[in-house]
Amino acid sequence: MLGRAVDDISTGSDSEYSKWWISWFLSSKGNEYFCEVEEDYILDRFNLTGLNNEVSNYAQALDLITDNLDDDIQDELRGALDVQARLLYGLIHARWIVTARGLAKMLEKFKRVDFGRCPRVLCQSQPLLPVGLSDTPYEKSVKLYCGRCEDVYSPKSSRHGSIDGAYFGTSFPHLLFLVYPSLLPPKAGPVDPTPSSRGLENDSSRKSRRAKEEPEISESVGETGSTSGVALKAERYRPRIYGFQLNETAKLQRWQEAVRDRQIARLEVLEDLS
């Protein structure tokens, strides 16, 4: 699926393609989630540190993005370089949108509801934001994050659903809400009213703590899973910034999981009695 977006070529003319690659890319169908990365940011090699290890023909792909590729080389390698240029632009885009100027550009798209609205009825058409489930290319396609229910959804369009999630990264929507807290929608359900700073909790320590608290579930062939066992296996999305879970969100999720654990305990008692 991820390769589909790479293979989707716009119907724009070759002259437009060769002169203004970024404009051509942004105007291509299926690339509506992307914003324009400023040329000054792309030309600052510090911002591109390490990307030469991620992209084949890095120098030529960068020249294609910045419209500096030699015309003769472009005619010979246009197809292969275009794939690498898309990958390179996507990885640059993931870095750009977590800068102050990049966040401001994505904020405009968020206000225009360019990414759609949450399909959950009780979220009352809350606008969505793109998010990756992995920062590594070719692993997960892009998802849409709802700041109200704090869950992720697949895009309705197959074109958007085939975009690599690494082009937006795992931190973007949560960083945007930290920078613009007035945009954060109210949450349903009880929340700990104790004021606290917006700190970060390490996600790995969070997982290890949960592993100690949750009993190990044994499975056997032909045995029907219990209701409590299914509840324990249920996955949930955990908002993170650079691998760390937001403190306020972590506190709410701890409260929710404590309620869930009590419900599971009651289910286990009922299953033992039945």
Backbone torsions as a table, in degrees:
resi	resn	phi	psi	omega
1	MET	NA	-38.7	-177.0
2	LEU	-65.1	-29.2	-179.1
3	GLY	-74.1	-16.8	-176.9
4	ARG	-64.8	-40.3	179.5
5	ALA	-67.1	-34.0	179.7
6	VAL	-66.6	-37.0	-176.2
7	ASP	-83.6	-11.4	-177.0
8	ASP	-78.1	109.1	-176.6
9	ILE	-105.7	138.2	-179.2
10	SER	-70.1	161.1	179.1
11	THR	-88.8	8.5	179.9
12	GLY	-62.1	159.0	-176.9
13	SER	-72.7	159.9	179.1
14	ASP	-62.7	-36.0	-178.9
15	SER	-65.5	-41.1	177.0
16	GLU	-64.2	-40.1	-179.7
17	TYR	-61.5	-44.1	-173.8
18	SER	-77.0	-27.1	-175.2
19	LYS	-89.8	-41.6	-174.8
20	TRP	-133.2	79.3	-174.1
21	TRP	-62.6	-44.6	-177.2
22	ILE	-63.7	-43.9	178.1
23	SER	-61.9	-41.1	177.7
24	TRP	-63.0	-43.1	-179.1
25	PHE	-64.1	-45.3	-177.6
26	LEU	-67.9	-27.9	-179.4
27	SER	-86.8	-6.4	179.5
28	SER	-70.9	145.0	179.3
29	LYS	-62.3	134.8	179.8
30	GLY	95.9	-8.5	-178.9
31	ASN	-105.6	22.2	-176.3
32	GLU	-67.3	-20.2	179.9
33	TYR	-73.5	-22.2	-175.9
34	PHE	-79.7	149.5	170.4
35	CYS	-111.4	168.2	-178.7
36	GLU	-79.6	126.3	174.8
37	VAL	-86.0	127.1	-177.4
38	GLU	-63.7	143.8	-175.2
39	GLU	-62.7	-37.3	179.8
40	ASP	-59.7	-36.4	179.6
41	TYR	-68.1	-41.1	-179.1
42	ILE	-68.1	-36.8	-176.4
43	LEU	-77.7	-13.9	175.8
44	ASP	-82.3	104.2	-173.1
45	ARG	-62.0	-22.4	177.7
46	PHE	-61.2	-36.0	-179.4
47	ASN	-69.5	-17.2	-176.1
48	LEU	-105.0	13.3	-176.9
49	THR	-54.3	127.5	176.4
50	GLY	89.2	-15.4	-177.4
51	LEU	-71.4	-20.9	177.2
52	ASN	-65.0	-21.2	176.9
53	ASN	-84.3	-13.8	-177.8
54	GLU	-97.1	-22.3	-170.6
55	VAL	-122.5	127.5	173.9
56	SER	-72.8	150.1	-178.3
57	ASN	50.7	46.1	-173.1
58	TYR	-55.5	-50.2	-175.5
59	ALA	-61.0	-43.3	179.9
60	GLN	-70.5	-36.8	177.8
61	ALA	-63.8	-39.5	177.7
62	LEU	-66.2	-40.1	176.9
63	ASP	-62.7	-37.7	178.6
64	LEU	-65.0	-43.1	179.8
65	ILE	-62.5	-40.2	-177.1
66	THR	-92.3	10.4	175.3
67	ASP	62.3	36.2	178.2
68	ASN	-116.5	11.6	-177.9
69	LEU	-76.8	137.9	178.6
70	ASP	-62.0	136.7	-175.5
71	ASP	-61.2	-38.5	-178.7
72	ASP	-65.8	-44.3	178.4
73	ILE	-65.5	-37.1	-178.2
74	GLN	-63.2	-38.7	179.6
75	ASP	-65.5	-35.2	-176.5
76	GLU	-79.2	-38.9	-171.0
77	LEU	-118.2	18.6	-172.0
78	ARG	-56.3	-46.8	-176.8
79	GLY	-62.1	-49.4	-178.9
80	ALA	-67.4	-39.1	-179.0
81	LEU	-70.2	-31.2	179.8
82	ASP	-63.8	-39.7	177.9
83	VAL	-61.5	-45.0	-179.8
84	GLN	-70.5	-34.3	177.9
85	ALA	-66.2	-38.3	176.8
86	ARG	-63.8	-43.2	178.1
87	LEU	-62.8	-46.0	-178.7
88	LEU	-63.6	-44.7	179.8
89	TYR	-63.4	-39.6	179.2
90	GLY	-62.4	-41.9	-179.8
91	LEU	-70.6	-36.4	174.1
92	ILE	-65.4	-40.7	-179.9
93	HIS	-58.9	-40.9	179.4
94	ALA	-61.6	-34.7	178.2
95	ARG	-77.7	-37.1	-176.5
96	TRP	-65.8	-42.0	-172.3
97	ILE	-73.5	-5.8	174.1
98	VAL	-103.1	8.6	170.6
99	THR	-89.4	167.8	-177.9
100	ALA	-59.7	-45.8	-179.0
101	ARG	-70.7	-37.1	178.3
102	GLY	-66.5	-41.1	177.4
103	LEU	-61.5	-39.5	-179.9
104	ALA	-63.5	-38.5	179.3
105	LYS	-69.0	-41.3	178.9
106	MET	-70.2	-28.5	175.9
107	LEU	-62.2	-39.5	177.5
108	GLU	-61.1	-42.3	179.4
109	LYS	-67.4	-37.2	177.8
110	PHE	-62.8	-42.6	-179.9
111	LYS	-68.3	-28.0	176.9
112	ARG	-84.4	-1.9	-179.0
113	VAL	59.2	42.1	179.5
114	ASP	-68.3	-20.2	-176.0
115	PHE	-100.8	4.3	178.2
116	GLY	91.6	-176.0	-177.8
117	ARG	-123.3	156.7	-177.6
118	CYS	-65.0	132.0	-180.0
119	PRO	-75.7	-12.0	-179.5
120	ARG	-72.0	126.4	-174.3
121	VAL	-58.3	-45.4	-175.0
122	LEU	-71.8	-8.5	176.4
123	CYS	-84.0	-5.4	172.9
124	GLN	53.7	49.7	174.6
125	SER	60.9	38.3	177.1
126	GLN	-62.2	128.6	176.9
127	PRO	-61.2	147.0	-176.4
128	LEU	-103.6	166.2	176.0
129	LEU	-132.8	142.7	178.8
130	PRO	-72.5	145.3	178.8
131	VAL	-149.7	147.8	174.7
132	GLY	-99.1	147.8	174.7
133	LEU	-91.4	-5.1	176.8
134	SER	-151.8	147.7	176.5
135	ASP	-92.3	0.5	-179.6
136	THR	-97.6	129.1	-178.8
137	PRO	-61.2	151.5	174.5
138	TYR	68.1	21.3	178.4
139	GLU	-106.2	-51.1	-176.6
140	LYS	-136.3	142.9	176.0
141	SER	-80.5	164.1	-176.5
142	VAL	-66.5	145.0	174.4
143	LYS	-121.8	171.6	179.8
144	LEU	-116.8	127.7	-174.4
145	TYR	-102.7	133.6	175.7
146	CYS	-103.5	122.3	-179.6
147	GLY	-73.6	-11.9	-179.5
148	ARG	-86.8	-53.7	179.3
149	CYS	-91.6	-6.9	178.3
150	GLU	56.3	38.3	176.5
151	ASP	-122.8	168.5	-178.2
152	VAL	-117.9	149.9	-176.4
153	TYR	-135.7	155.3	176.1
154	SER	-82.3	142.0	177.2
155	PRO	-60.5	149.0	179.0
156	LYS	-69.0	-38.7	-177.2
157	SER	-81.5	135.3	177.4
158	SER	-66.9	-29.2	176.9
159	ARG	-63.2	-46.0	179.0
160	HIS	-71.4	-34.0	-178.4
161	GLY	-68.4	-15.9	179.9
162	SER	-94.8	0.1	178.3
163	ILE	-73.0	140.8	179.8
164	ASP	-70.0	129.9	-179.7
165	GLY	-65.7	-23.6	179.4
166	ALA	-65.3	-16.9	179.3
167	TYR	-75.4	-7.7	176.8
168	PHE	-122.8	-26.0	175.2
169	GLY	79.9	167.2	-175.6
170	THR	-85.5	-12.2	-172.0
171	SER	-102.4	-21.0	-166.9
172	PHE	-51.7	-57.7	-173.7
173	PRO	-63.5	-34.1	-177.0
174	HIS	-74.4	-33.3	175.5
175	LEU	-69.5	-36.7	178.5
176	LEU	-62.9	-41.6	179.2
177	PHE	-70.5	-26.7	175.3
178	LEU	-71.6	-39.1	-179.6
179	VAL	-75.4	-34.2	179.1
180	TYR	-120.5	72.6	-174.2
181	PRO	-63.4	-22.7	179.7
182	SER	-67.2	-18.1	179.7
183	LEU	-84.6	-13.2	-177.1
184	LEU	-68.7	118.9	-177.4
185	PRO	-72.7	155.8	178.6
186	PRO	-67.1	148.1	178.9
187	LYS	-94.7	145.8	174.3
188	ALA	-85.4	148.3	178.0
189	GLY	93.6	162.6	-178.3
190	PRO	-64.0	140.2	176.8
191	VAL	-129.2	141.6	178.2
192	ASP	-58.8	116.4	-174.8
193	PRO	-76.8	-6.3	-178.1
194	THR	-63.8	123.7	-178.7
195	PRO	-68.6	143.3	177.4
196	SER	-152.1	157.5	177.3
197	SER	-76.3	158.4	180.0
198	ARG	-81.4	80.1	178.5
199	GLY	-90.1	-174.2	-178.9
200	LEU	-127.8	139.9	177.9
201	GLU	-112.6	134.2	-177.9
202	ASN	-63.7	127.6	-175.5
203	ASP	-69.7	-33.5	-179.5
204	SER	-67.5	-39.5	177.8
205	SER	-68.2	-32.2	177.7
206	ARG	-62.9	-43.2	-178.5
207	LYS	-67.4	-40.8	-179.1
208	SER	-66.0	-35.9	177.8
209	ARG	-65.5	-40.9	178.8
210	ARG	-66.4	-35.9	-179.5
211	ALA	-63.6	-34.4	178.7
212	LYS	-73.4	-34.3	-175.6
213	GLU	-79.0	-32.9	-174.0
214	GLU	-90.1	132.4	177.0
215	PRO	-69.7	149.9	179.5
216	GLU	-75.2	136.3	-176.6
217	ILE	-97.5	121.0	178.4
218	SER	-90.5	143.0	-179.5
219	GLU	-125.9	143.3	177.0
220	SER	-134.8	153.0	-176.7
221	VAL	-65.3	130.2	175.7
222	GLY	83.9	-0.5	-178.6
223	GLU	-94.1	131.5	179.4
224	THR	-75.4	132.0	-178.9
225	GLY	-68.1	141.7	179.5
226	SER	-78.6	162.0	179.0
227	THR	-62.6	-41.3	179.9
228	SER	-66.3	-36.7	178.3
229	GLY	-65.5	-41.2	178.0
230	VAL	-63.7	-40.2	179.9
231	ALA	-63.4	-38.1	-179.9
232	LEU	-67.4	-30.8	-177.4
233	LYS	-82.0	-12.4	-174.4
234	ALA	-60.9	128.6	179.4
235	GLU	-87.9	153.6	173.5
236	ARG	-141.9	151.5	-179.7
237	TYR	-79.0	136.3	-179.8
238	ARG	-118.9	108.8	178.6
239	PRO	-59.8	133.4	-178.5
240	ARG	-138.1	151.0	171.8
241	ILE	-122.7	114.4	-177.5
242	TYR	52.1	41.0	175.5
243	GLY	88.1	-5.5	-179.7
244	PHE	-108.3	137.9	-179.4
245	GLN	-83.3	140.1	179.4
246	LEU	-62.4	135.8	-173.1
247	ASN	-63.0	-47.5	-178.0
248	GLU	-64.7	-40.6	177.7
249	THR	-66.1	-39.7	179.3
250	ALA	-62.1	-39.5	179.0
251	LYS	-64.0	-43.3	178.5
252	LEU	-63.8	-42.7	-179.3
253	GLN	-67.3	-34.2	175.8
254	ARG	-63.0	-40.4	177.5
255	TRP	-64.4	-44.4	179.8
256	GLN	-62.5	-40.4	-178.6
257	GLU	-72.2	-30.5	174.7
258	ALA	-64.8	-41.0	176.0
259	VAL	-63.4	-42.9	179.0
260	ARG	-62.0	-42.2	-179.9
261	ASP	-62.4	-38.0	177.9
262	ARG	-67.0	-38.1	178.2
263	GLN	-66.9	-39.2	178.3
264	ILE	-64.0	-40.7	178.9
265	ALA	-61.0	-41.1	178.3
266	ARG	-65.9	-38.7	178.1
267	LEU	-63.6	-40.1	179.5
268	GLU	-63.6	-38.9	177.2
269	VAL	-63.2	-44.5	179.7
270	LEU	-65.1	-37.7	178.8
271	GLU	-68.6	-33.7	177.1
272	ASP	-68.6	-32.0	-178.8
273	LEU	-78.3	-25.6	-176.1
274	SER	-80.5	NA	NA
